[in-house]
Amino acid sequence: MAKLAATRNDLGENARLASVNLLNAALVDLMDLTNAVRMAHWTVRGPHFAALHAQFGTFYEQLSETVDDVAERVVQLGGAPDGTTQLAASRTRLAPYSEETRDGLDHVAALTERYAALARTTRAAVDAAAEAGDADTADLLTGTSRMLDKALWMLEAHLG
């Protein structure tokens, strides 16, 4: 069990620790997804190039902002964010992203699976944060869930 830094945050230590663990699990997955989206943005090819390149860029920006919010919440609660590339690589719950993917719709299909998986674990984390008594972390994760679901919807629209 990691030791939390002292803070005047009035949440109990158990609630803070539970939330730090939930947030760090989400953080590494969000970092992994961010890098997958960035890879798709860089390497997409095919007849849907212009639309997908732009959409992947938007998704990357949304994820980057969310990563920052989640990491900062960890620190607010007295924790240390699992924010290194090495930690993300070793702890992510998402399937590896193929470096060989180039076709636009192949990228869409691969990202769809990852967005869906992260949305599922994020909703479970919302419930766990609420159960721990941390409404603010539950709210942050709820917003994350909404962002993931909207991107998932946009990706799935390409697949018909």
KEGU-34932 format. One record per residue: residue number from 1; residue in one letter; x, y, z of N, C-alpha, C in turn. Coordinates in steps of 0.1 Angstrom, whole numbers, padded with zeros to 4 digits, m for minus. Example, Ala and Ser with C-alpha at 12.3 -4.5 7.8 and 13.67 -1.06 7.14 Angstrom:
<pts>
+-----+--------+-------+-------+-------+-------+-------+-------+-------+-------+-------+
: num : residu :  n_px :  n_py :  n_pz : ca_px : ca_py : ca_pz :  c_px :  c_py :  c_pz :
+-----+--------+-------+-------+-------+-------+-------+-------+-------+-------+-------+
:   1 :      A :  0132 : m0057 :  0078 :  0123 : m0045 :  0078 :  0132 : m0033 :  0078 :
:   2 :      S :  0128 : m0022 :  0071 :  0137 : m0011 :  0071 :  0129 :  0000 :  0079 :
+-----+--------+-------+-------+-------+-------+-------+-------+-------+-------+-------+
</pts>
This chain:
<pts>
+-----+--------+-------+-------+-------+-------+-------+-------+-------+-------+-------+
: num : residu :  n_px :  n_py :  n_pz : ca_px : ca_py : ca_pz :  c_px :  c_py :  c_pz :
+-----+--------+-------+-------+-------+-------+-------+-------+-------+-------+-------+
:   1 :      M :  0008 : m0012 :  0000 :  0000 :  0000 :  0000 :  0009 :  0012 :  0000 :
:   2 :      A :  0006 :  0021 : m0010 :  0014 :  0033 : m0011 :  0010 :  0043 :  0001 :
:   3 :      K :  0020 :  0050 :  0005 :  0018 :  0061 :  0015 :  0013 :  0073 :  0009 :
:   4 :      L :  0003 :  0079 :  0014 : m0003 :  0091 :  0008 :  0004 :  0103 :  0015 :
:   5 :      A :  0006 :  0114 :  0007 :  0012 :  0126 :  0012 :  0001 :  0133 :  0021 :
:   6 :      A :  0006 :  0141 :  0030 : m0003 :  0148 :  0039 : m0010 :  0159 :  0031 :
:   7 :      T : m0023 :  0160 :  0034 : m0031 :  0170 :  0027 : m0042 :  0174 :  0037 :
:   8 :      R : m0048 :  0186 :  0035 : m0059 :  0191 :  0043 : m0072 :  0187 :  0036 :
:   9 :      N : m0072 :  0179 :  0026 : m0084 :  0173 :  0020 : m0091 :  0165 :  0030 :
:  10 :      D : m0104 :  0168 :  0032 : m0111 :  0162 :  0043 : m0116 :  0148 :  0041 :
:  11 :      L : m0113 :  0142 :  0029 : m0117 :  0128 :  0027 : m0109 :  0119 :  0036 :
:  12 :      G : m0114 :  0109 :  0040 : m0107 :  0100 :  0049 : m0096 :  0093 :  0041 :
:  13 :      E : m0086 :  0088 :  0048 : m0074 :  0082 :  0041 : m0078 :  0070 :  0033 :
:  14 :      N : m0088 :  0062 :  0038 : m0092 :  0050 :  0030 : m0099 :  0054 :  0017 :
:  15 :      A : m0107 :  0065 :  0017 : m0113 :  0069 :  0005 : m0103 :  0075 : m0005 :
:  16 :      R : m0094 :  0083 :  0001 : m0083 :  0088 : m0008 : m0075 :  0077 : m0014 :
:  17 :      L : m0071 :  0067 : m0006 : m0063 :  0057 : m0012 : m0071 :  0049 : m0022 :
:  18 :      A : m0083 :  0046 : m0020 : m0091 :  0039 : m0029 : m0092 :  0047 : m0043 :
:  19 :      S : m0094 :  0060 : m0041 : m0095 :  0068 : m0053 : m0082 :  0069 : m0061 :
:  20 :      V : m0071 :  0070 : m0053 : m0058 :  0071 : m0060 : m0056 :  0058 : m0068 :
:  21 :      N : m0059 :  0047 : m0062 : m0057 :  0034 : m0070 : m0066 :  0033 : m0082 :
:  22 :      L : m0079 :  0038 : m0081 : m0088 :  0038 : m0092 : m0083 :  0047 : m0103 :
:  23 :      L : m0078 :  0059 : m0099 : m0074 :  0069 : m0108 : m0061 :  0065 : m0115 :
:  24 :      N : m0052 :  0059 : m0108 : m0039 :  0054 : m0114 : m0042 :  0043 : m0124 :
:  25 :      A : m0051 :  0034 : m0121 : m0055 :  0024 : m0131 : m0060 :  0030 : m0144 :
:  26 :      A : m0069 :  0040 : m0142 : m0075 :  0047 : m0153 : m0064 :  0055 : m0161 :
:  27 :      L : m0055 :  0061 : m0153 : m0044 :  0069 : m0159 : m0035 :  0061 : m0169 :
:  28 :      V : m0031 :  0050 : m0165 : m0022 :  0042 : m0174 : m0030 :  0037 : m0186 :
:  29 :      D : m0042 :  0034 : m0185 : m0050 :  0030 : m0196 : m0053 :  0042 : m0205 :
:  30 :      L : m0055 :  0054 : m0199 : m0057 :  0066 : m0207 : m0045 :  0070 : m0215 :
:  31 :      M : m0033 :  0068 : m0208 : m0020 :  0071 : m0215 : m0018 :  0061 : m0227 :
:  32 :      D : m0021 :  0049 : m0225 : m0020 :  0039 : m0235 : m0029 :  0042 : m0247 :
:  33 :      L : m0042 :  0045 : m0244 : m0051 :  0049 : m0254 : m0047 :  0061 : m0262 :
:  34 :      T : m0042 :  0071 : m0254 : m0037 :  0083 : m0261 : m0026 :  0080 : m0271 :
:  35 :      N : m0017 :  0072 : m0267 : m0006 :  0068 : m0276 : m0011 :  0060 : m0288 :
:  36 :      A : m0021 :  0052 : m0286 : m0027 :  0044 : m0297 : m0034 :  0054 : m0307 :
:  37 :      V : m0041 :  0064 : m0302 : m0047 :  0074 : m0310 : m0037 :  0082 : m0318 :
:  38 :      R : m0026 :  0085 : m0311 : m0015 :  0093 : m0317 : m0009 :  0085 : m0329 :
:  39 :      M : m0007 :  0072 : m0326 : m0002 :  0063 : m0337 : m0011 :  0063 : m0349 :
:  40 :      A : m0024 :  0062 : m0346 : m0034 :  0062 : m0357 : m0034 :  0075 : m0364 :
:  41 :      H : m0033 :  0086 : m0357 : m0032 :  0099 : m0363 : m0020 :  0100 : m0373 :
:  42 :      W : m0009 :  0095 : m0368 :  0003 :  0096 : m0376 :  0003 :  0087 : m0388 :
:  43 :      T : m0003 :  0075 : m0387 : m0001 :  0065 : m0398 : m0013 :  0062 : m0406 :
:  44 :      V : m0024 :  0068 : m0404 : m0036 :  0065 : m0411 : m0034 :  0067 : m0426 :
:  45 :      R : m0040 :  0058 : m0434 : m0039 :  0059 : m0449 : m0053 :  0054 : m0454 :
:  46 :      G : m0055 :  0058 : m0466 : m0067 :  0053 : m0473 : m0077 :  0064 : m0477 :
:  47 :      P : m0088 :  0060 : m0482 : m0098 :  0070 : m0487 : m0104 :  0079 : m0477 :
:  48 :      H : m0103 :  0075 : m0464 : m0109 :  0083 : m0453 : m0099 :  0091 : m0446 :
:  49 :      F : m0087 :  0092 : m0452 : m0075 :  0098 : m0445 : m0079 :  0112 : m0439 :
:  50 :      A : m0084 :  0121 : m0447 : m0086 :  0135 : m0442 : m0095 :  0135 : m0430 :
:  51 :      A : m0106 :  0129 : m0431 : m0116 :  0129 : m0419 : m0110 :  0122 : m0407 :
:  52 :      L : m0104 :  0110 : m0409 : m0099 :  0103 : m0398 : m0087 :  0109 : m0391 :
:  53 :      H : m0078 :  0115 : m0400 : m0066 :  0122 : m0394 : m0071 :  0133 : m0385 :
:  54 :      A : m0081 :  0141 : m0390 : m0086 :  0152 : m0381 : m0093 :  0147 : m0369 :
:  55 :      Q : m0101 :  0136 : m0370 : m0108 :  0131 : m0359 : m0099 :  0125 : m0349 :
:  56 :      F : m0089 :  0118 : m0353 : m0079 :  0112 : m0344 : m0071 :  0124 : m0337 :
:  57 :      G : m0069 :  0135 : m0343 : m0062 :  0146 : m0337 : m0071 :  0152 : m0326 :
:  58 :      T : m0084 :  0153 : m0329 : m0094 :  0158 : m0318 : m0094 :  0148 : m0306 :
:  59 :      F : m0095 :  0135 : m0309 : m0095 :  0125 : m0299 : m0082 :  0126 : m0290 :
:  60 :      Y : m0071 :  0128 : m0297 : m0058 :  0129 : m0290 : m0058 :  0141 : m0280 :
:  61 :      E : m0063 :  0152 : m0285 : m0064 :  0164 : m0276 : m0073 :  0162 : m0264 :
:  62 :      Q : m0085 :  0155 : m0266 : m0094 :  0152 : m0255 : m0087 :  0143 : m0245 :
:  63 :      L : m0081 :  0133 : m0250 : m0074 :  0123 : m0241 : m0063 :  0130 : m0233 :
:  64 :      S : m0055 :  0138 : m0240 : m0044 :  0145 : m0233 : m0049 :  0154 : m0222 :
:  65 :      E : m0060 :  0161 : m0224 : m0066 :  0169 : m0213 : m0071 :  0160 : m0202 :
:  66 :      T : m0077 :  0149 : m0205 : m0083 :  0140 : m0195 : m0071 :  0134 : m0187 :
:  67 :      V : m0061 :  0130 : m0193 : m0049 :  0124 : m0187 : m0044 :  0134 : m0176 :
:  68 :      D : m0043 :  0147 : m0180 : m0038 :  0157 : m0171 : m0048 :  0159 : m0159 :
:  69 :      D : m0061 :  0159 : m0161 : m0071 :  0160 : m0150 : m0070 :  0148 : m0141 :
:  70 :      V : m0068 :  0136 : m0146 : m0068 :  0124 : m0138 : m0055 :  0125 : m0129 :
:  71 :      A : m0043 :  0128 : m0136 : m0031 :  0128 : m0128 : m0031 :  0139 : m0117 :
:  72 :      E : m0037 :  0150 : m0120 : m0037 :  0161 : m0110 : m0047 :  0157 : m0099 :
:  73 :      R : m0057 :  0149 : m0101 : m0066 :  0145 : m0091 : m0059 :  0135 : m0082 :
:  74 :      V : m0050 :  0127 : m0087 : m0042 :  0118 : m0079 : m0034 :  0126 : m0069 :
:  75 :      V : m0027 :  0136 : m0074 : m0019 :  0145 : m0066 : m0027 :  0152 : m0055 :
:  76 :      Q : m0039 :  0157 : m0059 : m0047 :  0164 : m0050 : m0051 :  0155 : m0038 :
:  77 :      L : m0052 :  0142 : m0040 : m0056 :  0133 : m0030 : m0044 :  0128 : m0022 :
:  78 :      G : m0032 :  0133 : m0025 : m0020 :  0129 : m0018 : m0012 :  0117 : m0024 :
:  79 :      G : m0016 :  0113 : m0036 : m0010 :  0102 : m0042 :  0001 :  0107 : m0052 :
:  80 :      A :  0007 :  0097 : m0058 :  0017 :  0100 : m0069 :  0012 :  0093 : m0082 :
:  81 :      P :  0011 :  0101 : m0093 :  0005 :  0095 : m0105 :  0015 :  0085 : m0111 :
:  82 :      D :  0009 :  0074 : m0116 :  0016 :  0064 : m0124 :  0018 :  0069 : m0138 :
:  83 :      G :  0026 :  0079 : m0140 :  0026 :  0087 : m0152 :  0038 :  0084 : m0161 :
:  84 :      T :  0046 :  0075 : m0158 :  0057 :  0072 : m0167 :  0053 :  0063 : m0178 :
:  85 :      T :  0060 :  0063 : m0189 :  0058 :  0054 : m0201 :  0059 :  0040 : m0196 :
:  86 :      Q :  0070 :  0037 : m0188 :  0072 :  0024 : m0183 :  0061 :  0018 : m0175 :
:  87 :      L :  0055 :  0027 : m0166 :  0044 :  0022 : m0158 :  0032 :  0020 : m0166 :
:  88 :      A :  0029 :  0029 : m0176 :  0018 :  0027 : m0185 :  0019 :  0014 : m0192 :
:  89 :      A :  0031 :  0011 : m0198 :  0033 : m0001 : m0205 :  0031 : m0013 : m0197 :
:  90 :      S :  0036 : m0013 : m0185 :  0035 : m0025 : m0176 :  0022 : m0027 : m0169 :
:  91 :      R :  0014 : m0017 : m0168 :  0001 : m0018 : m0161 : m0012 : m0016 : m0169 :
:  92 :      T : m0011 : m0013 : m0181 : m0023 : m0011 : m0189 : m0031 : m0023 : m0190 :
:  93 :      R : m0044 : m0021 : m0190 : m0053 : m0032 : m0192 : m0058 : m0034 : m0206 :
:  94 :      L : m0054 : m0025 : m0215 : m0058 : m0025 : m0229 : m0049 : m0034 : m0237 :
:  95 :      A : m0055 : m0040 : m0247 : m0048 : m0048 : m0256 : m0037 : m0040 : m0264 :
:  96 :      P : m0026 : m0047 : m0267 : m0015 : m0039 : m0274 : m0021 : m0034 : m0288 :
:  97 :      Y : m0015 : m0023 : m0292 : m0019 : m0017 : m0305 : m0009 : m0020 : m0315 :
:  98 :      S : m0013 : m0026 : m0326 : m0004 : m0030 : m0337 :  0003 : m0019 : m0343 :
:  99 :      E :  0016 : m0019 : m0344 :  0023 : m0009 : m0351 :  0022 : m0010 : m0366 :
: 100 :      E :  0016 : m0021 : m0371 :  0015 : m0024 : m0385 :  0003 : m0018 : m0391 :
: 101 :      T : m0007 : m0014 : m0383 : m0020 : m0009 : m0388 : m0018 :  0004 : m0396 :
: 102 :      R : m0023 :  0005 : m0408 : m0023 :  0017 : m0416 : m0036 :  0021 : m0422 :
: 103 :      D : m0044 :  0011 : m0426 : m0057 :  0014 : m0432 : m0066 :  0021 : m0422 :
: 104 :      G : m0073 :  0031 : m0427 : m0081 :  0039 : m0418 : m0092 :  0032 : m0410 :
: 105 :      L : m0099 :  0023 : m0417 : m0110 :  0015 : m0410 : m0104 :  0005 : m0401 :
: 106 :      D : m0092 :  0000 : m0404 : m0085 : m0009 : m0394 : m0082 : m0002 : m0381 :
: 107 :      H : m0077 :  0011 : m0383 : m0074 :  0019 : m0371 : m0087 :  0021 : m0363 :
: 108 :      V : m0098 :  0024 : m0370 : m0111 :  0026 : m0364 : m0115 :  0014 : m0356 :
: 109 :      A : m0114 :  0002 : m0362 : m0118 : m0010 : m0355 : m0110 : m0012 : m0343 :
: 110 :      A : m0097 : m0010 : m0344 : m0088 : m0013 : m0333 : m0091 : m0003 : m0322 :
: 111 :      L : m0093 :  0010 : m0325 : m0096 :  0020 : m0315 : m0109 :  0018 : m0308 :
: 112 :      T : m0119 :  0013 : m0316 : m0132 :  0010 : m0311 : m0132 :  0000 : m0300 :
: 113 :      E : m0124 : m0010 : m0301 : m0122 : m0020 : m0291 : m0116 : m0014 : m0278 :
: 114 :      R : m0106 : m0006 : m0280 : m0099 :  0000 : m0268 : m0108 :  0010 : m0261 :
: 115 :      Y : m0115 :  0019 : m0269 : m0124 :  0028 : m0263 : m0135 :  0021 : m0255 :
: 116 :      A : m0141 :  0011 : m0261 : m0151 :  0003 : m0254 : m0146 : m0003 : m0241 :
: 117 :      A : m0134 : m0009 : m0241 : m0128 : m0015 : m0229 : m0126 : m0005 : m0218 :
: 118 :      L : m0120 :  0007 : m0222 : m0118 :  0017 : m0212 : m0130 :  0023 : m0207 :
: 119 :      A : m0140 :  0025 : m0215 : m0153 :  0030 : m0210 : m0159 :  0020 : m0200 :
: 120 :      R : m0158 :  0007 : m0202 : m0163 : m0003 : m0193 : m0156 : m0002 : m0179 :
: 121 :      T : m0143 : m0001 : m0179 : m0136 : m0001 : m0166 : m0138 :  0013 : m0160 :
: 122 :      T : m0140 :  0023 : m0168 : m0142 :  0037 : m0162 : m0155 :  0037 : m0155 :
: 123 :      R : m0166 :  0031 : m0161 : m0179 :  0031 : m0154 : m0178 :  0023 : m0141 :
: 124 :      A : m0170 :  0012 : m0141 : m0169 :  0005 : m0128 : m0161 :  0013 : m0118 :
: 125 :      A : m0152 :  0021 : m0122 : m0144 :  0030 : m0113 : m0153 :  0041 : m0108 :
: 126 :      V : m0162 :  0046 : m0116 : m0172 :  0056 : m0111 : m0179 :  0050 : m0099 :
: 127 :      D : m0185 :  0038 : m0100 : m0192 :  0032 : m0089 : m0183 :  0030 : m0077 :
: 128 :      A : m0171 :  0025 : m0079 : m0162 :  0023 : m0068 : m0158 :  0035 : m0061 :
: 129 :      A : m0156 :  0046 : m0068 : m0153 :  0059 : m0062 : m0164 :  0064 : m0054 :
: 130 :      A : m0176 :  0063 : m0059 : m0188 :  0067 : m0052 : m0190 :  0059 : m0039 :
: 131 :      E : m0188 :  0046 : m0040 : m0189 :  0037 : m0029 : m0178 :  0041 : m0018 :
: 132 :      A : m0167 :  0045 : m0022 : m0156 :  0049 : m0013 : m0159 :  0063 : m0006 :
: 133 :      G : m0169 :  0070 : m0012 : m0173 :  0083 : m0006 : m0166 :  0095 : m0012 :
: 134 :      D : m0160 :  0093 : m0024 : m0153 :  0104 : m0031 : m0161 :  0108 : m0043 :
: 135 :      A : m0171 :  0117 : m0041 : m0180 :  0122 : m0052 : m0172 :  0129 : m0062 :
: 136 :      D : m0161 :  0136 : m0059 : m0154 :  0144 : m0069 : m0147 :  0135 : m0079 :
: 137 :      T : m0141 :  0124 : m0074 : m0134 :  0115 : m0083 : m0145 :  0108 : m0091 :
: 138 :      A : m0156 :  0104 : m0085 : m0167 :  0098 : m0093 : m0171 :  0107 : m0104 :
: 139 :      D : m0172 :  0120 : m0101 : m0176 :  0130 : m0111 : m0166 :  0131 : m0122 :
: 140 :      L : m0153 :  0132 : m0119 : m0143 :  0133 : m0129 : m0143 :  0120 : m0138 :
: 141 :      L : m0145 :  0109 : m0132 : m0146 :  0096 : m0140 : m0158 :  0096 : m0148 :
: 142 :      T : m0169 :  0101 : m0143 : m0182 :  0102 : m0151 : m0180 :  0110 : m0163 :
: 143 :      G : m0173 :  0122 : m0162 : m0170 :  0130 : m0174 : m0161 :  0122 : m0183 :
: 144 :      T : m0152 :  0115 : m0178 : m0143 :  0107 : m0187 : m0151 :  0096 : m0194 :
: 145 :      S : m0160 :  0090 : m0187 : m0169 :  0080 : m0193 : m0177 :  0086 : m0205 :
: 146 :      R : m0182 :  0098 : m0203 : m0190 :  0105 : m0213 : m0181 :  0108 : m0225 :
: 147 :      M : m0169 :  0112 : m0223 : m0160 :  0115 : m0234 : m0157 :  0102 : m0242 :
: 148 :      L : m0154 :  0092 : m0235 : m0151 :  0079 : m0241 : m0163 :  0074 : m0249 :
: 149 :      D : m0175 :  0074 : m0243 : m0187 :  0070 : m0250 : m0189 :  0078 : m0263 :
: 150 :      K : m0187 :  0091 : m0262 : m0190 :  0099 : m0274 : m0180 :  0095 : m0285 :
: 151 :      A : m0167 :  0094 : m0282 : m0157 :  0090 : m0292 : m0160 :  0076 : m0297 :
: 152 :      L : m0164 :  0067 : m0289 : m0168 :  0053 : m0293 : m0179 :  0054 : m0303 :
: 153 :      W : m0189 :  0062 : m0300 : m0201 :  0064 : m0310 : m0196 :  0069 : m0323 :
: 154 :      M : m0187 :  0079 : m0323 : m0181 :  0085 : m0335 : m0173 :  0074 : m0343 :
: 155 :      L : m0165 :  0066 : m0336 : m0158 :  0056 : m0343 : m0167 :  0045 : m0349 :
: 156 :      E : m0177 :  0041 : m0341 : m0186 :  0030 : m0346 : m0194 :  0035 : m0358 :
: 157 :      A : m0196 :  0048 : m0359 : m0203 :  0053 : m0371 : m0196 :  0050 : m0384 :
: 158 :      H : m0183 :  0049 : m0383 : m0175 :  0046 : m0395 : m0176 :  0032 : m0399 :
: 159 :      L : m0180 :  0023 : m0389 : m0180 :  0009 : m0392 : m0194 :  0004 : m0397 :
: 160 :      G : m0204 :  0013 : m0396 : m0217 :  0010 : m0401 : m0226 :  0003 : m0392 :
+-----+--------+-------+-------+-------+-------+-------+-------+-------+-------+-------+
</pts>
